[in-house]
Amino acid sequence: MGVTTDQDEQTEVPGSDSPSMPRRRGRGRIATAVSVFGELLITAGLVLGLFVVYSLWWTNVLADRKADRQGAQVRHHWASATPDSGPGALDTGDGIGFLHVPAMGNGDVLVEKGTSTDVLNDGVAGYYTDPVKATLPMTGKTGNFALAAHRDGHGAKFHNIDKLQMGDPIVFETRDNWYVYKVFAILPQTSKYNVDVLTSVPKQAGVRKRGHYITLTTCTPVFTSEYRYIVWGELVRVDKVDSKRTPPKELT
C-alpha cells in the first residue's frame, strides 16, 4: 500500500474553468446592481426632498419678500397722496389695498388685480377679472368682491382658510376706508370649474338678493389643486381711515 502525503490530500485550488467562479461573478454583478440602484434611490429622494423644500418653503420666502416690498410701495403712495390726488384706491398698478383675516394669522395681505399665477406667485391675493369680474368695494356698488390666493407655496396666504368660522371678521383696508365683513357661509369643497361661487349674487352661499359680499377662494385639499375651498362674507359696515390709521376693533 502506498503512502499518502499531505500534499496529495490537498484540495485543488479552483482555476478559471471551475464552476464556482461564474456563480461568484454573477453574485458580484447583482450586488453591484443593487448598490447602484440604492444610490439612485437615495439621490432621487434627496432631489425630491430639495424640491419639496423649494416649493413649500423657499418660494414662500421669496414671495413674502416681494409682497413686503410691493406693500411698502402702496403704503408710501397712500402717505404721500394729497387731498387732490383723487381716489387713488382704484389704481391697480401696485395694489388696491390689504386683506386682514385674523383667523388665518397671516397679517395684512396685499390685494392686486388678477388671479393668474404671475400675480399670485408674488405672495399676494388677487381679485377676479375672468371669467367673472369682481365688484370692488370702493365703487360702492353691490356685488361680489371675489379673491384668490395660494394655499401652499408662493406665500401661501390662504393656507389657514379652514380656520375661518361663521361670524369671523374679514377686513379689507384701502387708503380711505376699512371694509368690515363677517363670514356667513363656507363651502369646504367644490369643483375648480364652479364659477357660480363668484357671481354677484352667490346663490350657493344661500343668498337670493344683491348685496355687498366678499368671497375667498383657494385650493383644497392641502398640497393639491384638485378642488376649491370657498368662504363668503357680507359687509356689515365701513369705517373711515383716521390720521393714525387706527384699525377697527375686529383687528385689535
Secondary structure, 3 states (H helix, E strand, C coil): CCCCCHHHHCCCCCCCCCCHHHHHHHHHHHHHHHHHHHHHHHHHHHHHHHHHHHHHHHHHHHHHHHHHHHHHHHHHHHHHCCHHHCCCCCCCCCCCEEEECHHHCCCEEEEEECCCHHHHCCCCEEECCCCCCCCCHHHCCCEEEEEECCCCCCCCCCCCHHHCCCCCEEEEECCCEEEEEEEEEEEEEEECCCHHHHCCCCHHHCCCCCCEEEEEEEEECCCCCCEEEEEEEEEEEEEECCCCCCCCHHHC
